[in-house]
Amino acid sequence: MSFDLQLKGRRALVTGGTRGVGEAVVRSLHAAGAEVLATARATPDRPISGVAYVAADLSTAAGAAEVASIVLERWRGIDILVDVVGGSSAPGGGFAMLDDARWLEELNQNLMPAVRLDRALLPSMLAQGSGVIVHVSSIQSRLPLPDSTTAYAAAKAALSTYSKALSKEVSPLGVRVVRVSPGWIETEASVALAERLARQAGTDYEGGKKIIMQSLGGIPLGRPAQPAEVADLIAFLVSPRAAAITGSEHVIDGGTVPTV
């Protein structure tokens, strides 16, 4: 049996699409035949042939409005929106280190890009009676690390709740909304973190990885996920093969979350 994802010609916007999971999603959708527009704060040094790029800061309302305008001008509508952009630069040290400005920064980086782009692009999906939105959340919404990820985790939890509410509103109108919640992913940023921890502990990279896994309470699979593995899950979820899937969360964490 063929497992064609049936994505040829589908119009897809991927945010945070130049590094890590975002770049892997761009590659996966492009390889499956979708027309892909990727956005990030800067265009990549080595762009993927056939992929269009827009440089914009989606943590701002103006950046989101610019991207939405370009998408609608280019395609007059959209079939797939994958909201990958996010992250955290909050310092360690617990709640006392998080002032109002830091909280707003975390929300603007991890919640508001999805809210703003959905608000701008969903009308075109509703008008055509079809579309798929994927919000990339995190297992940190369930397993926050008090020393360093309180604000990030809270923002991702807000994204998950918003995503569920949106799915209940628009799924009856033909638009599916799903969440993907990765655990630790071996991106360039996480490799750099593991290397830094390894130097501090006087060990090698594998030792640094073990430090991170221990901080998460262990990963039963014994390793982090690869960006391409997360991207493959997302490619399936946005495809007609997953036409009955909406309003759900799909965890890809190697078994890190210890509860049902």
C-alpha positions as CSV (number, residue, x, y, z in Angstrom):
1,M,0.0,0.0,0.0
2,S,1.3,3.4,-0.9
3,F,1.7,5.9,2.0
4,D,1.7,9.0,-0.1
5,L,0.9,11.9,2.3
6,Q,-1.1,13.7,-0.4
7,L,0.5,17.0,0.2
8,K,1.5,17.9,-3.3
9,G,0.5,21.6,-4.0
10,R,-0.7,22.3,-0.4
11,R,0.2,25.8,0.7
12,A,2.2,25.7,4.0
13,L,3.6,28.3,6.4
14,V,6.1,27.1,8.9
15,T,7.3,29.6,11.6
16,G,10.7,29.2,13.2
17,G,11.5,27.5,9.9
18,T,15.3,28.0,9.6
19,R,16.6,25.9,12.5
20,G,16.0,22.8,14.5
21,V,12.5,21.3,14.3
22,G,11.2,24.2,12.1
23,E,13.9,23.6,9.5
24,A,13.2,19.8,9.6
25,V,9.4,20.5,9.1
26,V,10.2,22.7,6.1
27,R,12.3,19.9,4.6
28,S,9.7,17.3,5.2
29,L,6.8,19.2,3.8
30,H,8.8,20.4,0.8
31,A,9.9,16.8,0.1
32,A,6.3,15.7,0.2
33,G,5.4,18.2,-2.5
34,A,3.9,21.1,-0.5
35,E,4.6,24.7,-1.4
36,V,6.4,26.0,1.7
37,L,7.0,29.5,3.0
38,A,9.2,29.6,6.1
39,T,9.7,32.5,8.4
40,A,12.2,33.3,11.1
41,R,14.0,36.5,12.4
42,A,16.6,36.1,9.7
43,T,16.8,34.2,6.4
44,P,19.1,31.2,6.4
45,D,22.6,31.3,5.1
46,R,21.9,28.1,3.2
47,P,18.3,28.2,2.0
48,I,16.5,25.1,0.8
49,S,16.0,25.3,-3.0
50,G,12.3,25.8,-3.8
51,V,11.3,27.1,-0.4
52,A,10.4,30.8,0.1
53,Y,11.6,32.7,3.2
54,V,10.4,35.8,5.0
55,A,12.4,37.5,7.7
56,A,10.2,38.8,10.5
57,D,10.0,38.9,14.3
58,L,6.9,37.0,15.2
59,S,7.2,38.0,18.9
60,T,5.7,41.4,17.7
61,A,2.3,42.2,16.4
62,A,3.8,44.0,13.4
63,G,5.9,40.9,12.5
64,A,2.9,38.6,12.5
65,A,0.9,41.0,10.5
66,E,3.7,41.3,7.9
67,V,3.9,37.5,7.5
68,A,0.2,37.1,7.2
69,S,0.0,39.8,4.6
70,I,2.7,38.2,2.5
71,V,1.0,34.8,2.7
72,L,-2.4,36.1,1.6
73,E,-0.9,38.2,-1.1
74,R,1.2,35.2,-2.4
75,W,-1.4,32.5,-2.2
76,R,-4.8,34.1,-1.4
77,G,-5.2,31.5,1.2
78,I,-3.4,28.7,3.1
79,D,-3.8,25.0,3.7
80,I,-1.3,24.3,6.5
81,L,0.1,26.4,9.3
82,V,2.8,24.9,11.5
83,D,3.6,27.2,14.5
84,V,7.1,26.1,15.6
85,V,8.5,29.4,16.7
86,G,9.3,29.6,20.4
87,G,11.9,29.3,23.0
88,S,13.2,31.0,26.2
89,S,16.0,33.2,27.3
90,A,14.8,33.5,30.9
91,P,17.5,33.2,33.5
92,G,17.7,30.5,36.1
93,G,17.0,31.2,39.7
94,G,13.3,30.5,40.0
95,F,10.3,32.8,40.2
96,A,12.1,35.7,41.8
97,M,14.1,36.2,38.6
98,L,11.0,36.7,36.5
99,D,9.8,40.3,36.4
100,D,6.8,41.5,34.3
101,A,9.0,42.3,31.3
102,R,10.4,38.7,31.3
103,W,6.9,37.2,31.6
104,L,5.6,39.3,28.7
105,E,8.7,38.3,26.7
106,E,8.0,34.6,27.2
107,L,4.3,35.0,26.3
108,N,5.1,37.0,23.2
109,Q,7.6,34.4,22.1
110,N,5.6,31.2,22.9
111,L,1.9,32.1,22.8
112,M,1.1,35.3,20.8
113,P,2.7,34.3,17.5
114,A,0.2,31.5,17.2
115,V,-2.7,33.6,18.4
116,R,-1.9,36.4,15.9
117,L,-1.2,34.3,12.9
118,D,-4.3,32.1,13.5
119,R,-6.4,35.2,13.8
120,A,-5.1,36.6,10.5
121,L,-5.0,33.3,8.5
122,L,-7.9,31.3,9.8
123,P,-10.6,33.3,7.9
124,S,-9.1,32.1,4.6
125,M,-9.2,28.5,5.8
126,L,-12.8,28.8,7.0
127,A,-13.8,30.4,3.7
128,Q,-12.5,27.3,1.8
129,G,-13.8,24.9,4.4
130,S,-10.5,23.2,5.0
131,G,-7.1,23.6,6.6
132,V,-4.8,22.3,9.4
133,I,-3.1,24.2,12.2
134,V,-0.3,22.6,14.3
135,H,0.8,24.3,17.4
136,V,4.1,23.0,18.7
137,S,4.0,23.1,22.5
138,S,6.3,21.2,24.9
139,I,6.2,18.6,27.6
140,Q,7.4,21.5,29.8
141,S,3.8,22.5,30.1
142,R,3.4,19.3,32.2
143,L,6.9,19.0,33.6
144,P,8.2,22.6,34.3
145,L,11.6,22.9,35.7
146,P,11.2,25.5,38.5
147,D,14.8,26.8,38.3
148,S,14.6,27.8,34.7
149,T,11.4,27.1,32.7
150,T,8.5,28.4,34.8
151,A,7.5,31.2,32.5
152,Y,8.3,29.2,29.3
153,A,6.2,26.2,30.6
154,A,3.3,28.5,31.6
155,A,3.3,30.1,28.2
156,K,3.3,26.6,26.5
157,A,0.5,25.5,28.8
158,A,-1.5,28.6,27.7
159,L,-0.8,27.6,24.1
160,S,-2.1,24.1,24.7
161,T,-5.3,25.4,26.3
162,Y,-5.8,28.0,23.5
163,S,-5.2,25.3,20.9
164,K,-7.9,23.0,22.4
165,A,-10.4,25.8,22.6
166,L,-9.7,26.8,19.0
167,S,-10.1,23.2,17.8
168,K,-13.6,23.0,19.4
169,E,-14.6,26.2,17.6
170,V,-13.3,25.6,14.1
171,S,-13.2,21.8,13.6
172,P,-17.0,21.7,12.9
173,L,-16.2,24.2,10.1
174,G,-13.5,22.0,8.4
175,V,-10.3,23.2,10.0
176,R,-8.3,20.8,12.2
177,V,-6.2,22.0,15.1
178,V,-3.6,19.7,16.8
179,R,-0.8,20.1,19.2
180,V,2.6,18.4,19.1
181,S,4.5,18.4,22.4
182,P,8.2,17.3,22.1
183,G,10.5,16.5,24.9
184,W,14.2,17.1,24.6
185,I,15.2,17.3,21.0
186,E,18.8,17.1,19.8
187,T,18.9,20.5,18.0
188,E,21.9,22.7,17.5
189,A,20.9,24.7,20.6
190,S,20.6,21.5,22.8
191,V,23.9,20.2,21.5
192,A,25.5,23.5,22.6
193,L,23.8,23.2,26.0
194,A,25.0,19.6,26.5
195,E,28.5,20.6,25.5
196,R,28.5,23.5,28.0
197,L,27.3,21.3,30.8
198,A,29.9,18.7,29.9
199,R,32.7,21.2,30.1
200,Q,31.4,22.4,33.5
201,A,31.2,18.9,34.8
202,G,34.5,17.8,33.3
203,T,33.0,15.2,31.1
204,D,32.3,14.6,27.4
205,Y,29.3,15.3,25.2
206,E,27.6,12.0,26.1
207,G,28.1,12.9,29.8
208,G,26.5,16.3,29.1
209,K,23.5,14.5,27.5
210,K,23.1,12.3,30.6
211,I,23.0,15.4,32.8
212,I,20.1,16.8,30.7
213,M,18.3,13.5,30.7
214,Q,18.7,13.3,34.5
215,S,17.3,16.8,35.0
216,L,14.2,15.6,33.1
217,G,13.8,12.6,35.3
218,G,15.2,10.3,32.7
219,I,14.2,9.4,29.1
220,P,13.2,5.7,28.9
221,L,14.2,5.5,25.3
222,G,17.7,6.5,26.3
223,R,18.2,9.4,23.9
224,P,16.6,12.7,22.8
225,A,14.4,12.8,19.7
226,Q,15.8,14.0,16.4
227,P,14.3,17.1,14.7
228,A,13.4,14.9,11.6
229,E,11.5,12.5,13.8
230,V,9.3,15.4,15.1
231,A,9.0,16.7,11.6
232,D,7.8,13.4,10.3
233,L,5.0,13.3,12.9
234,I,3.9,16.8,12.0
235,A,3.9,15.9,8.2
236,F,1.6,13.0,8.9
237,L,-0.7,15.1,11.1
238,V,-1.2,17.8,8.5
239,S,-1.8,15.3,5.8
240,P,-5.2,13.9,4.6
241,R,-4.0,10.6,6.1
242,A,-4.8,12.2,9.5
243,A,-8.2,13.6,8.5
244,A,-9.9,12.4,11.7
245,I,-7.4,13.8,14.1
246,T,-8.2,17.2,15.7
247,G,-8.2,18.8,19.1
248,S,-5.5,16.3,20.3
249,E,-2.0,16.5,21.8
250,H,0.7,14.3,20.4
251,V,3.7,13.8,22.7
252,I,7.0,12.8,21.2
253,D,9.4,12.6,24.2
254,G,10.9,9.1,24.3
255,G,8.7,8.3,27.3
256,T,9.9,11.2,29.5
257,V,6.4,12.1,30.8
258,P,6.0,9.4,33.5
259,T,2.2,9.6,33.7
260,V,-0.7,8.4,31.5
